[in-house]
């Protein structure tokens, strides 16, 4: 299953945005209001839970400054990646688009498509505000 968030412009340079997304602590600022748990478990990993959903642990898989940050699930039970593609627009602005890619059976994909789409939309909206 592949989902793409909206491409948005952020008032930060591409490298500043890449550094922000590379620091897992910063994801707490991007989480939806219905987040019931957020905890940094390692320098490059965090666990979070949304109300009514199971906990999900993510870790940094790849960083390619200033254009890409890839987070991936720590557990093999729910294999997916969340990629931030960053493009410099000007010295002080950049665009970012989030891509979700997961390997799920059809039933699971149908169940999680709505919540994941809303989650990506919230992360994107909150990125614009930082």
Secondary structure, 3 states (H helix, E strand, C coil): CEEECCCEEECCCHHHHHHHHHCHHHHHHHCCCCEEEEEEEECCEEEEEECCCCCEEEEEEEEECCCEEEEEECCCCCCEEEEEEEEEEECCEEEEEEEEEECCCHHHHHHHHHHHHHHHHHHHHHHHHC
